[in-house]
């Protein structure tokens, strides 16, 4: 209990090296106790690693958080942070793993707080590995999400792109038209217009 309080206080005042030291001691005491009242220490560790930009440690910490909490809405931004590490590294495995988890959390909580960033990023990862069916599923999942006009134009342009890659030209043309209708002054609508001219 004392160690846990120590972690919380040090975290709140930005004493991050002490947070990590005390957290390691606390973890040694609670290690595999999934029901421990102090398991929140893993969240403090993750947040500390994020502030210190220790990416590898963030990836290890998020795995522990998932072990202790499952896919919990309280951790959705932590999963997005790890997904962003994958984006910066151009590591499609990390992106796919964590973006899929974010989408699962959003689905189970009937939320779209991280949309469309997560879907656009996951779509690109699937395109990069040429998994067009999964890319199609992801981009179509945004049909039921409220988006800005520009984001809708982007979604429909990307939908047109994937249909083009799959040789589904009539559906591609329709998607490109919907992109233009969504926000005719956007760069996405321009891309859709030029794609239709090819």
C-alpha angles and dihedrals in degrees: 000000000000092000091049091052089048090054092050094048094046091048092051092053094042097249091146101165089055090047091057094046095049091043091056090052092048092047090052087058099044098028103144101010100119091184096050113136087222098055088109084083087087090061091050089050092050092049090048092050089049092053089048090046092235097156100179091051090049090055091051092045094051089055089056091047090053091049092053101036108019114216099335123177089225088069099046094108090049090056090048089052091054090046088054090054087057090050093052091048093042086234105155093187092062092043094050094044097050100031088054089053091050090051090049091051091049092048094049092047095041090237136130100189094132096042136146094012093064095047094046091049094046091046090056092048090054091047090052091056092040095242093144098169092058091044088053092050092050096049092044090052087071090066089085095045124090107242137177115259091255093048090049090051089051093048093051092046090052089047089054090050094053092046088051091052089051092049092244094137100167092053090045091054091050092049091049090050090051089051091055092046092049095059115348093186095055126104087239091059089051090052090048091049092052092045089055090053094056 
